[in-house]
């Protein structure tokens, strides 16, 4: 799925309608998303499920706000797995999250907030 424009419009309204503020949110996400994915990957490697859960929670919320709904849903699933201690497929899920994050950050980088 592409970036949900309605979510971006909602965020734009929340920041007072200023496209420059929306652009800052997008830029911040473009910086933090790869870091959060790397934290998840490191957490899986160390079997530190608390670290994975926290990174998934943060990515879930930020992705949802910016309309990256597939990424948010994957992160939500990972967060739930970590909470439940059901981590057998978490490594594969982190791989999916990494791929989706790459696609979504590329899509967000192409968005002109002035056109939202």
Residue pairs with C-beta under 8 A, 6 or more apart in sequence:
1 69
1 70
2 107
3 66
3 67
3 68
3 104
3 107
3 108
3 111
4 67
4 68
4 69
5 67
5 116
6 67
7 64
7 65
7 66
7 67
7 69
8 22
8 66
8 67
8 111
8 113
8 116
9 116
11 22
11 25
11 65
11 66
11 67
12 18
12 19
12 21
12 22
12 113
12 116
15 21
15 22
15 25
19 113
19 114
19 116
20 113
22 113
22 116
23 113
25 65
25 66
26 66
26 108
26 109
26 111
26 113
29 62
29 63
29 66
29 105
29 108
30 105
30 108
30 109
32 58
32 62
33 59
33 62
33 63
33 101
33 104
33 105
34 101
34 105
36 55
36 56
36 58
36 59
36 101
37 55
37 59
37 94
37 97
37 98
37 101
39 51
39 52
39 54
39 55
40 51
40 52
40 55
40 56
40 59
40 78
40 94
40 97
40 98
41 94
41 98
42 48
42 51
43 49
43 50
43 51
43 52
43 55
44 52
44 90
44 91
44 94
47 87
49 82
49 85
49 87
49 90
50 82
52 78
52 82
52 87
52 90
52 94
53 78
53 79
53 82
53 83
56 75
56 76
56 78
56 79
56 82
56 97
57 75
57 79
59 71
59 72
59 75
59 97
59 101
60 72
60 75
60 76
60 79
61 72
63 69
63 71
63 72
63 75
63 104
64 72
66 108
68 100
68 101
68 104
68 107
68 108
70 100
70 104
71 97
71 100
71 101
71 104
74 93
74 96
74 97
74 100
75 97
77 93
78 90
78 93
78 94
78 97
81 87
81 89
81 90
81 93
82 90
